[in-house]
Amino acid sequence: MELISELRKFLRDMDKVLICGIGNENRGDDAFGIYIAERLREEIKSKRVVVFICYEAPESFVSKIIKENPSHIIFIDAIHFEGKPGEVTLADPEETLGEALSTHKMPLRLLVQFLKTQINAKFILLGCQPEQTTLFAPMSDRVKESAEAVVKLLKEIFIKV
């Protein structure tokens, strides 16, 4: 699987990783990042893996992120990137994908630019193309299957840290 090799390459020199689950659990597939973060928080017990459930405002966690001082940060979110519903991609959060296509207010690009002035970390965005983000709708089957696959993949990577 290409995604696992890309993540392993990104995490190669990891000391501490911080995972930020972003989303709105009341908007269908926008719950992607929250769902994954909740599962990882329950299942990964390592001081080198920190999980924040940021909901729609990762910028509200800036001081906590800085205090953790991670070597790597993974933002997980539903993003519109013209993929097929449920398709997962990795992107630089400072590029267009992280700037304009998140389903939330503040572009990740701005958050990452600020964090880079405070901590020395590597950043990546793990995104999933939503099928629907209707208010009070459940997560679609495709996106939930992708979320489960990502949880399994991340557990496989972090089981040894």
C-alpha positions in Angstrom: 0.0 0.0 0.0 1.5 3.3 -1.1 0.0 5.3 1.8 1.8 3.2 4.4 5.1 3.6 2.7 4.6 7.4 2.4 3.7 7.6 6.1 6.6 5.5 7.2 8.9 7.7 5.1 7.4 10.9 6.7 7.8 9.4 10.2 11.3 7.9 9.7 13.1 10.1 12.2 10.1 10.5 14.6 10.7 11.3 18.2 7.1 12.2 19.2 4.1 12.4 16.8 1.0 14.5 17.5 -2.2 13.6 15.6 -4.8 16.2 15.2 -8.3 14.9 14.3 -10.2 17.6 12.7 -13.9 17.7 11.8 -17.5 18.0 12.7 -19.2 14.8 13.9 -22.6 16.2 13.1 -21.8 16.6 9.4 -21.6 13.1 7.9 -18.2 12.4 6.4 -16.7 15.5 8.0 -16.4 13.3 11.1 -13.5 11.4 9.4 -10.7 13.0 11.4 -12.6 12.9 14.7 -13.5 9.3 14.2 -9.9 8.3 13.6 -8.6 10.4 16.5 -11.1 8.9 18.9 -10.2 5.4 17.9 -6.4 6.0 18.1 -6.7 7.7 21.5 -8.4 4.5 22.8 -6.1 2.0 21.1 -2.6 3.5 21.1 -0.9 3.7 24.5 2.4 5.3 23.9 3.9 8.5 25.3 5.4 9.1 21.8 2.0 9.3 20.2 -0.2 12.1 21.3 -3.8 12.5 20.0 -5.8 15.7 20.0 -9.5 15.8 19.0 -9.6 19.3 17.6 -13.1 19.3 16.1 -13.4 22.3 13.8 -10.8 24.5 15.4 -7.3 23.1 15.5 -6.1 26.6 16.0 -7.6 26.4 19.5 -5.0 23.8 20.3 -1.9 25.9 19.4 -0.6 26.3 23.0 -1.1 22.5 23.7 0.6 21.6 20.5 3.6 23.9 21.4 3.7 22.4 24.9 3.9 18.9 23.5 6.7 19.9 21.2 6.3 17.0 18.7 8.8 16.2 16.0 5.9 15.3 13.6 2.3 16.4 13.3 -0.4 14.6 11.3 -3.6 16.5 10.6 -6.5 14.2 9.7 -9.5 15.8 8.0 -12.1 15.4 5.4 -10.9 17.5 2.4 -12.2 18.2 -1.1 -9.6 17.2 -3.6 -11.6 15.9 -6.5 -11.0 12.3 -5.5 -13.5 9.5 -5.3 -15.6 9.4 -2.1 -13.6 7.6 0.5 -10.3 8.1 -1.3 -7.4 9.0 1.1 -4.5 11.2 0.2 -1.4 12.7 1.9 -0.6 16.3 1.3 1.6 19.2 2.5 -0.8 21.3 4.6 1.0 24.5 3.4 0.1 23.7 -0.2 -3.2 24.3 -2.0 -4.8 21.1 -0.7 -4.3 22.1 2.9 -5.2 25.8 2.3 -8.4 25.9 0.3 -10.0 22.5 0.4 -10.5 21.7 4.1 -14.1 21.8 5.2 -13.2 24.2 8.0 -12.7 27.9 8.6 -9.0 28.6 9.2 -6.7 27.3 6.5 -4.2 24.8 7.8 -1.5 26.6 5.9 -1.8 29.6 8.3 -1.7 27.3 11.4 1.3 25.4 10.1 3.2 28.6 9.3 2.6 29.9 12.8 3.6 26.6 14.4 6.8 26.5 12.4 7.8 29.7 14.2 7.3 28.0 17.6 8.4 24.4 17.2 10.7 22.4 14.9 8.3 19.8 13.5 7.4 18.1 10.2 3.8 18.4 9.1 1.5 16.3 6.9 -2.2 16.3 6.1 -4.0 13.0 5.8 -7.2 13.7 4.0 -10.3 11.8 2.8 -12.6 12.9 0.0 -16.1 13.1 1.6 -19.1 11.8 -0.1 -21.5 14.0 1.9 -21.3 16.5 4.7 -25.1 17.0 5.3 -26.0 18.2 8.8 -26.9 15.4 11.2 -26.2 12.7 8.6 -24.1 9.6 9.5 -20.7 9.0 8.0 -21.1 7.3 4.6 -20.1 3.6 4.3 -17.2 4.5 1.9 -15.7 7.1 4.2 -16.2 4.9 7.3 -14.4 2.0 5.6 -11.5 4.4 4.7 -11.4 5.6 8.3 -11.2 2.0 9.6 -8.4 1.3 7.1 -6.5 4.4 8.3 -6.9 3.4 12.0 -5.6 -0.1 11.2 -2.6 1.4 9.2 -1.7 3.9 11.9 -1.9 1.2 14.6 0.4 -1.0 12.6 2.9 1.9 12.3 2.7 3.0 15.9 2.4 -0.4 17.6 6.2 -0.5 17.8 6.8 3.0 19.3 
